[in-house]
Amino acid sequence: RRVHGGPPDNAFRIDPASGQIFLGASLDRESRDLYTMTVTASSRHGLPSAPVAIATVTVRVTDENDCSPVFERQQVDVELPMGLLPGKYVAVVTATDDDIGYNGM
């Protein structure tokens, strides 16, 4: 029995004897969040007449809170008239980061 396959960027490697898939490199969801591998198995070491099975393995990389927030503007200057009542709108500051879901902003 032999198993072959995996993405070309070596993010994963497959043990050909056991079929176990191992992480081959560090993953970063902000760079790539989905890997799809076509894996083949043959019972007679790849001989032309050997039966072959094919499977698709999809790996989704989940997010980690690893990106710092960044303000859209580093400085906000506001002029207010004297006598403005408490509770009046003054300004808005906005920050974003590249994380998603619970880890994002």
C-alpha positions, 0 to 999 in steps of 0.5 A, spaced: 500 500 500 502 506 498 499 513 498 501 519 494 499 527 494 499 533 497 500 541 495 506 543 491 508 548 497 510 542 502 505 545 507 503 538 508 507 531 507 504 524 507 507 518 510 506 513 504 506 507 508 501 509 513 497 515 509 498 519 515 498 527 514 503 531 517 504 539 517 510 540 513 511 548 514 508 553 518 501 555 516 498 563 516 491 564 515 492 571 513 496 568 507 492 562 505 486 559 509 484 553 505 488 547 502 486 542 498 489 535 496 488 530 491 491 523 495 492 517 491 493 510 494 495 504 490 496 496 493 501 494 488 506 500 488 504 504 482 504 498 477 500 500 471 495 494 473 494 496 480 487 498 483 488 506 485 483 510 490 483 517 490 480 522 495 480 529 496 483 532 503 481 539 505 484 543 510 481 549 513 486 554 517 482 557 523 484 564 525 489 566 531 489 572 534 495 574 531 494 581 528 495 587 531 489 593 530 491 599 526 487 605 526 485 608 520 488 615 522 493 616 526 491 622 529 484 626 529 484 633 530 477 636 533 475 643 534 469 644 539 465 650 540 465 652 547 458 651 551 457 644 547 452 640 551 455 633 554 453 627 550 454 631 543 457 627 537 465 629 537 468 624 532 469 617 531 476 613 531 476 606 527 481 601 527 481 594 524 486 588 523 486 582 519 484 577 524 477 574 523 471 572 527 472 573 534 479 575 533 477 580 529 475 587 530 
